Amino acid sequence: MKKNHETSAGRRTFLKAAAGFMGATLFGGLPFRAFAQTAALKPADRCFVFVYFNGGWDQLLALDPRDPAIFTPERVAETRILPGYDLINDARFIERPFVPKTRPGAARSNITFGPAMSERLANHYDLMTVVRGVNMTTLAHEEGMRYFITGKRPIGAAARGSSTATEIVGQMVPTQPIPSIAYNVESYNEGYPGSANALKVSKLNDLLLTLSASTTVLDSELEKQLVDFRGQPITCEQAVYGAGGVGETYATSRGQMQQVLSGKLNEKFTFEKNTAVLGKYGLSPQGYTKNGDFDNPAGRAALVATALKEGISQCVSINLVGGLDTHFGSQLTHASNLRSGFDALGMLVDDLRASPHPSGGNFMDHTTILVYSEFARTPYINSTNGRDHHQANSCLLMGAGLKHNKVFGYTGDIAMAPAVVDLKTGMADPNNGTNILPEHIIATVLASAGLDYSVTRVDPLKALLA
């Protein structure tokens, strides 16, 4: 077998990157010529961000609030709704819903937010649509999460179909070197080539390790064989691998992987060396050495902005904040966790809105954001002073291809049940209306970019499309 004469460190670098990319079959379907043209890292003309709040959020505290002067403890037996804002008992959180201040040059906000919402994010109301009363049809964490990721009702707990990010990349075939990143969130591919797969990482340090050269040497026969496979197949065994698809995938991706390494994309995410990113996201330059990798909501938001603005990715799916599955005495903990996520998301929108896009306008003019959780929390407080799982959910849509400063759909004033609405208007229609489901949201995201949404088997919410 033909040997090449790289250093052992070089072989190790190649093997690590190739194994990571080939394992995800990330570049398997992208022609090298198209990839080579991306050396300048041009941002995608249309970007997408899918933001997951892990654990099931309390919508009374965020996107579907209620007036505590009307929904009082004395009426809870009648309404089955208790806002409980006074139970937060922290001066950072007001005890009532609020409407953000009017932005210069914009109309007054039509959206009212709960006290855990960040003012920083709420100030971008003119880029938002809030959808209320989304019926999740499940109270199970994994099912609700996978339902929103794919827009298809899972079979039991098993996901069906592709992730929405995979649908987007599969249809648009972007030329960004890592078209889709999934940061601590699940991703699926049903029927698209490997180039549509997400590069899955659980934290920023994983991404750095994948994109960085390594000085560690793996002295093994397997390494030698894989490295030697960089050359043309010269044996029958290699030809068999190629015929089975493994060799073809490896051959297609090897040059692309080399370009990723030679482009030093890892340096884009070494935030401790980037004072501009540190300042925008309130990160400490000592954060990397102290915490390992800026693994907090603000650091994750900085990763999203960097991937989009530097032209590295078109889609980023991210688990922005967790700790929301709180059933016991949870108002302060839940509100604090929500606020940290909304603050980070506000920083991201600040950044994208202030950053010119090479195709004109700013990055928010070219970016669609979906913010979701797997379900909501009950509107009444349980015997342990917390909230349980509730089917009626809300989500937040922002940015390109959408109408803004809108609320669509609603929940009822008894137990916040998901309302039956006219899907053309979002208004009540008890006779001919239907529930808003996650597939309607996913169809709307796809339609906002002119993509085929037939996989959802429903029409988009056309009143939300720009």
Disulfide bonds with the S-S distance in Angstrom:
none
